[in-house]
Amino acid sequence: MSAIATRELDAARALHDACVGLHDPGTPRAWLYRELVQNNVRGVLRQLIPRATALMDQHAKGSVEALVDDFLRGPGMRSHYMREIPYEIFAWGKDRLASDVRLPRQTVTLAAWELYWFRVRIAERTPRPEHLVDVAPHLSLVLESPALVETFACAIHAWEDDAPIPEPAETILLGYRDEKEEPKLFVLTPLAAAIFRELQQGSALAHAIPNACKTLGLALSQSVLNDSARLLADLSGAGIILGARTPAAQ
Amino acid sequence: MIAGVGLGLRWEFLDELLEEMPALAFLEVSPENYIGRGGFHRERLADLRQRYPIITHGLTMSVGGFDPFGAEYMQSLGAFAREVGTPWHSDHVCWSSLDGKLLHDLLPVAFTISNVARIADRIKEAQDRLGVRMLVENISYYMHPGEPEMGEAEFLSELCERADCGLMLDVNNAYVNSVNFGFDVDEWMAKAPLERVAQMHVAGHAWFDDRDRAGQRLIVDTHGEDVTDPVLALLGRVLKRTGPVPVLLERDQNIPDLAGLMKEVGRIHAVYDAAIAETEAPQVGKPSGPNSTGVTP
């Protein structure tokens, strides 16, 4: 790199460092750039996780701003897509939020839930195979997408603002969108979640149920088969099971 | 050919837009808001494409940056541009990432000879990789990094010439800079490469205290107010020289309802129509009919 380009790069680096608060170069109006950057990031964080940031504001004033500032000074933003930045901040800062004694214990779960729900709303659909056949035990199923399974520490999806914070109780959710792009939820049992994950990975129906039982250490009982039948009926009714792959496509 | 006044698509008025489908010459969208995204808004964009021409305007290419362009980003951007059939893709003469970290803001580049060459090469690379013509936009800047070797207008002229790209002239940005740095905006326009203008932006701005100069104020390009009269007047003077290029209203904050936005579009239309009637440029592509939206209501 030429000396001139190095000079320009150094100038850019100084402004970058001012923007993320690493140092104040004393450059006129660097403060304005810093505020523009900070406000953008704080804004998108509050937009995507409004309830979690409201809790932070309520119980630990200034913690949203501090989280963003430390994130910018640390790992910084990597995505071209602003909507991904709250995920980057959360991945980096969730342990810090979890250990902040000022915050209600479910703040992290709430933030995770809000980010998950946003993902359900906007995740891209994968193209459907051109040819589908009727569901049969030896065939892999074709499932609607997105269909996102995630485990939460409590029934956070049912928590309303003025209600007591839910008690810890592992809750597995399956989020998907209907044909009108409306996001919808199922609450899954551990068995249902294990079967669904098997199906998502391409296991034929005949293998998905025993594999799920093996994963959970369950016997393949009549009760399991009844629960499996109910799951498949629910998934079909919701339009999540689209059909099965043709034998040639297995 | 697109001519007339368009609107930057924002989700705040998406439902109203879909319901009313008002006469607009085009919609401008930021690909970063759609790439990798499904769901309601992405589906509605497909609906709007049936009604309006779509022009893409990017936010994070970091045209003037030092990092190489991201392969995934450029590939996705090119695919999006092809999907919506944009006639060109614009982004800003700025940098917004360094050492792989993005700032999601428009940081100023130095107006230097070496930057002309360096950034022109990046614009040419972007055009090649995207497969569509690039327009570069003059930004509002609040400080200059280091000592400039030329003025911004000359810099843009050299840059567009060397990259053989178009200019997205942001009239409000030129006005904001002229006030903040105390120069004559018409002299600036006289030096800017107006013959390369393929599209223009107008927007509102707001005044703030300048903490570096006690008692002084500066304008920030907030896109949160109505377009001011001096900016509209400047738009009219420039349109007389460029002829009928598409003009976009940008509104990103304090967004009114669609009726309020269309009222603002109407103000711009009045200026547009009056200027085009007196244009010094060839009238090629000037739309006919009772309005100049370029789209049948």
Interface residues (C-beta under 8 A of the other chain):
Chain A: S2 I4 A5 R7 E8 L9 A11 A12 R13 A14 L15 H16 C19 V20 T27 P28 R29 A30 W31 L32 Y33 L36 V37 N40 V41 P75 G76 M77 R78 S79 H80 Y81 M82 R83 I85 R121 I122 A123 E124 R125 P146 R177 E181
Chain B: E32 N33 I35 G36 R37 G38 G39 F40 H41 R42 E43 T60 G65 F66 G70 Y73 W95 L98 D99 G100 K101 L102 L103 H104 D105 L107 P108 V109 A110 T112 S114 N115 R118 Y142 M143 P145 G146 F208 D210 R211 D212 L218 V220
